[in-house]
Amino acid sequence: MADQNDVRDILQDLIENNRDGQNGYREAAEHVKSPEIRSFFQEQSLERARFAGELEQLIRDFGESNPDRTGSVAGAIHRKWIDAKAALGGGDHAILESVEQGEDAAKRAYEKALSASLPANILDVVRRQAESVRAAHDRVKMLRDQLKKAA
């Protein structure tokens, strides 16, 4: 089993990733024209906030009294890239491509966490969240492909 520091680090990485996802989906929702995609992005932003909250509680239960609740610098740069694409008229397809890149990073973060030896209660939460992240990634990819075919 991973030691306490490793478990805290893994949880902290997932919290950061979910905060990036929360902010990224919210930012992307502001730029898309499709009401369906906007609604999906808003739902995903809320879900990533819930995931981060769950993980923050787990890390507190694990002995970390003050988990970092921010996203990453890379996530902030990625959101600025979405803004730039929108400003340059990239449209919904370009925004979906950027969101998919963010989802690729989320999938990698969860795969890394799942490959670690986590306590059973934490592993259950990480597995459930990872399934949702994979489903969101697949939906973003499907929406992107649909828009590409329609163009």
C-alpha positions as CSV (number, residue, x, y, z in Angstrom):
1,M,0.0,0.0,0.0
2,A,1.2,3.5,-0.8
3,D,2.5,5.4,2.3
4,Q,0.5,8.4,3.7
5,N,2.5,11.0,1.9
6,D,2.0,9.2,-1.5
7,V,-1.8,8.9,-0.9
8,R,-2.0,12.6,0.0
9,D,0.0,13.5,-3.1
10,I,-2.2,11.4,-5.3
11,L,-5.4,13.0,-3.8
12,Q,-3.9,16.5,-4.1
13,D,-3.1,15.9,-7.8
14,L,-6.7,14.7,-8.4
15,I,-8.1,17.7,-6.5
16,E,-6.0,20.1,-8.7
17,N,-7.1,18.2,-11.8
18,N,-10.7,18.5,-10.9
19,R,-10.4,22.2,-10.1
20,D,-8.9,22.6,-13.6
21,G,-11.8,20.7,-15.1
22,Q,-14.4,22.7,-13.1
23,N,-12.9,26.0,-14.3
24,G,-12.2,24.7,-17.8
25,Y,-15.7,23.5,-18.4
26,R,-17.2,26.7,-16.9
27,E,-14.9,28.8,-19.2
28,A,-15.8,26.6,-22.3
29,A,-19.5,26.9,-21.5
30,E,-19.2,30.7,-21.8
31,H,-17.9,30.4,-25.4
32,V,-20.0,27.7,-27.1
33,K,-23.0,28.6,-29.1
34,S,-24.8,25.2,-28.8
35,P,-27.3,25.2,-25.9
36,E,-26.9,21.4,-25.6
37,I,-23.1,21.6,-25.4
38,R,-23.3,24.6,-23.0
39,S,-25.6,22.6,-20.7
40,F,-23.3,19.6,-20.8
41,F,-20.3,21.8,-20.0
42,Q,-22.1,23.4,-17.1
43,E,-23.1,20.0,-15.7
44,Q,-19.5,18.8,-16.0
45,S,-18.2,21.9,-14.2
46,L,-20.5,21.2,-11.3
47,E,-19.6,17.5,-11.2
48,R,-15.9,18.3,-11.1
49,A,-16.5,20.7,-8.3
50,R,-18.3,17.8,-6.4
51,F,-15.4,15.5,-7.2
52,A,-12.9,17.9,-5.8
53,G,-15.0,18.4,-2.7
54,E,-15.2,14.6,-2.2
55,L,-11.4,14.3,-2.6
56,E,-10.8,17.2,-0.2
57,Q,-12.8,15.4,2.4
58,L,-10.8,12.2,1.9
59,I,-7.6,14.1,2.2
60,R,-8.8,15.7,5.4
61,D,-9.8,12.3,6.7
62,F,-6.3,11.2,5.9
63,G,-4.8,13.8,8.1
64,E,-4.3,16.8,5.8
65,S,-6.1,19.7,7.5
66,N,-5.8,22.2,4.7
67,P,-5.8,20.7,1.2
68,D,-4.9,23.0,-1.7
69,R,-8.1,23.9,-3.5
70,T,-6.7,25.6,-6.5
71,G,-6.1,24.4,-10.1
72,S,-2.8,24.3,-11.9
73,V,-0.9,26.9,-13.9
74,A,-1.1,24.5,-16.9
75,G,-4.9,24.5,-16.4
76,A,-5.0,28.3,-16.3
77,I,-2.9,28.5,-19.5
78,H,-5.2,25.9,-21.2
79,R,-8.3,28.1,-20.3
80,K,-6.6,31.1,-21.9
81,W,-6.0,29.1,-25.0
82,I,-9.8,28.3,-25.1
83,D,-10.4,32.0,-24.8
84,A,-8.1,32.8,-27.7
85,K,-9.7,30.1,-29.9
86,A,-13.1,31.6,-29.2
87,A,-11.9,35.1,-29.9
88,L,-10.4,34.0,-33.2
89,G,-13.8,32.5,-34.2
90,G,-12.8,28.9,-33.7
91,G,-16.4,27.9,-32.9
92,D,-17.8,25.0,-31.0
93,H,-15.6,22.4,-32.7
94,A,-12.4,24.2,-31.7
95,I,-13.6,24.5,-28.2
96,L,-14.6,20.9,-28.0
97,E,-11.1,20.0,-29.2
98,S,-9.6,22.0,-26.4
99,V,-12.0,20.4,-23.8
100,E,-11.0,17.0,-25.1
101,Q,-7.3,17.8,-24.4
102,G,-8.3,18.7,-20.9
103,E,-10.2,15.5,-20.5
104,D,-7.2,13.5,-21.8
105,A,-5.2,15.0,-18.9
106,A,-8.0,14.1,-16.5
107,K,-8.0,10.5,-17.7
108,R,-4.2,10.3,-17.3
109,A,-4.4,11.6,-13.7
110,Y,-7.1,9.1,-12.8
111,E,-5.2,6.2,-14.5
112,K,-2.1,7.1,-12.5
113,A,-4.1,7.2,-9.3
114,L,-5.8,3.8,-10.1
115,S,-2.4,2.2,-10.6
116,A,-1.3,3.2,-7.1
117,S,-2.0,1.1,-4.1
118,L,-4.7,3.2,-2.4
119,P,-6.7,2.3,0.7
120,A,-10.0,0.6,-0.3
121,N,-12.3,3.5,0.7
122,I,-10.2,6.0,-1.4
123,L,-9.9,3.5,-4.3
124,D,-13.7,3.2,-4.5
125,V,-14.2,6.9,-4.8
126,V,-11.3,7.2,-7.4
127,R,-12.8,4.4,-9.5
128,R,-16.3,5.9,-9.5
129,Q,-14.9,9.3,-10.5
130,A,-12.6,7.8,-13.1
131,E,-15.6,6.1,-14.8
132,S,-17.4,9.5,-14.9
133,V,-14.3,11.2,-16.4
134,R,-14.0,8.5,-19.1
135,A,-17.7,8.9,-19.9
136,A,-17.4,12.7,-20.2
137,H,-14.3,12.3,-22.4
138,D,-16.2,10.0,-24.7
139,R,-19.1,12.4,-24.9
140,V,-16.9,15.4,-25.7
141,K,-15.2,13.3,-28.4
142,M,-18.6,12.3,-29.8
143,L,-19.8,15.9,-29.9
144,R,-16.6,17.0,-31.5
145,D,-16.9,14.3,-34.2
146,Q,-20.5,15.2,-34.8
147,L,-19.7,18.8,-35.4
148,K,-16.8,17.9,-37.7
149,K,-19.1,15.8,-39.8
150,A,-21.7,18.5,-40.0
151,A,-19.2,21.1,-41.2
